[in-house]
Amino acid sequence: MQNNQDLLIAAGSIALSDNTVANVAQFSFANMTWSAVGSAADLPGPVTALEVNGGNASSIFAAGQ
């Protein structure tokens, strides 16, 4: 299980290195990689506001366009 303090959650209109488009992405400090949180089709964007609920990376609130 990964410690939530090992993650950075970012929002916007993000193009990851594998050409994946993400409106919310997470960076893992443990393995130094970015990954999409959900899919851009499921979470339209760009996301302009983001809240990680109580520091729990499994519970994210996002808002935007």
C-alpha positions as CSV (number, residue, x, y, z in Angstrom):
1,M,0.0,0.0,0.0
2,Q,1.3,3.4,-0.9
3,N,1.5,6.2,1.6
4,N,-0.6,9.2,0.3
5,Q,2.3,11.5,1.3
6,D,4.3,9.9,-1.5
7,L,1.9,11.4,-4.1
8,L,1.4,14.8,-5.7
9,I,-2.0,15.4,-7.3
10,A,-2.2,17.9,-10.1
11,A,-5.1,19.3,-12.2
12,G,-5.5,21.1,-15.5
13,S,-5.2,19.9,-19.0
14,I,-2.1,17.6,-18.8
15,A,-0.4,15.7,-21.5
16,L,1.6,12.8,-20.0
17,S,4.8,11.4,-21.5
18,D,2.9,8.5,-23.1
19,N,0.6,11.0,-24.9
20,T,-2.2,10.2,-22.4
21,V,-4.4,13.2,-21.8
22,A,-5.3,13.7,-18.2
23,N,-7.4,16.4,-16.4
24,V,-6.2,15.1,-13.0
25,A,-2.9,13.3,-12.7
26,Q,-0.8,11.9,-9.8
27,F,3.0,11.9,-9.4
28,S,4.5,9.1,-7.4
29,F,7.7,10.1,-5.6
30,A,8.3,6.4,-4.9
31,N,8.8,5.5,-8.5
32,M,9.1,9.0,-10.1
33,T,6.2,8.5,-12.5
34,W,3.0,10.4,-13.6
35,S,-0.3,8.6,-14.2
36,A,-3.8,9.8,-15.0
37,V,-6.5,9.7,-12.3
38,G,-9.5,8.5,-14.2
39,S,-9.9,9.1,-17.9
40,A,-10.3,12.4,-19.7
41,A,-13.5,11.0,-21.2
42,D,-15.0,10.4,-17.7
43,L,-13.7,13.6,-16.2
44,P,-14.1,16.4,-18.8
45,G,-11.9,19.4,-18.3
46,P,-9.7,21.2,-17.9
47,V,-10.0,20.9,-14.2
48,T,-9.5,24.3,-12.5
49,A,-10.1,23.4,-8.8
50,L,-9.0,20.3,-6.9
51,E,-9.4,19.1,-3.3
52,V,-7.9,15.9,-1.9
53,N,-10.4,14.9,0.8
54,G,-8.6,14.7,4.1
55,G,-5.3,13.8,2.4
56,N,-6.9,10.6,1.0
57,A,-5.8,10.3,-2.7
58,S,-8.7,7.8,-3.2
59,S,-11.2,10.6,-2.5
60,I,-10.7,13.6,-4.9
61,F,-13.1,16.5,-5.6
62,A,-12.6,18.2,-9.0
63,A,-14.3,21.2,-10.6
64,G,-13.8,23.1,-13.8
65,Q,-15.3,23.6,-17.3
